[in-house]
Amino acid sequence: MSKAYKKIVAIIKKEMKLADKRLSEVMRTEATTHLQDTMLSIERAYADGYLEALSFIWDNLKEKPAKKKSKKSKRKEAVR
C-alpha cells in the first residue's frame, strides 16, 4: 500500500468518527428536547448525508488498488 493510500484511509476513518459523533449529538438533542425544530432537522439530514457519503468512500477504499504491472510483464503480454 502506498503512503498516500494509507493517509486517505486514516482521514476517512477520522471523518467517519466525527460525522457519527455529530449525528448522534443532533439525534440526542432532538430526543431530549422533544422538538422537531427545523434547524435540528436540517443538521440531522446534513450529518446523515455526510456520514453516508463517507461510508460509500470507505467501502470503495477497502478494495485494495490494483498493482501496476512492470514493464517486463507488459512486454511479455505484447509478445503473446
Secondary structure, DSSP 8 states (H G I E B T S, - for coil): --HHHHHHHHHHHHHHHHHHHHHHHHHHHHHHHT---HHHHHHHHHHHHHHHHHHHHHHHHSS-------HHHHHHHHH-
